[in-house]
């Protein structure tokens, strides 16, 4: 569920939605979502002073508490 949510939000933010990739790395008590976007859209996903990235991580952690796991978002170059 978290993967689809992050993909939906990020695709609506960027200029090149076809380049959005989200990989999920599952652990016992945690989930890591690795986000890759086009180099041109990297600034749009991070935002000024990291505000958009922080908001994405907040939404992600709120949805992950339903499953009892910890989720984190990594934005890769």
Number of C-alpha atoms within 10 A of each C-alpha: 8 17 16 10 14 20 15 13 12 23 18 10 13 19 14 14 16 10 13 17 17 19 12 13 11 11 11 7 10 13 17 17 20 16 20 18 24 16 12 10 18 15 15 17 22 16 13 10 8 12 12 17 19 15 13 19 17 15 13 21 17 14 17 18 11 9 10 10 14 18 23 15 20 14 14 10 9
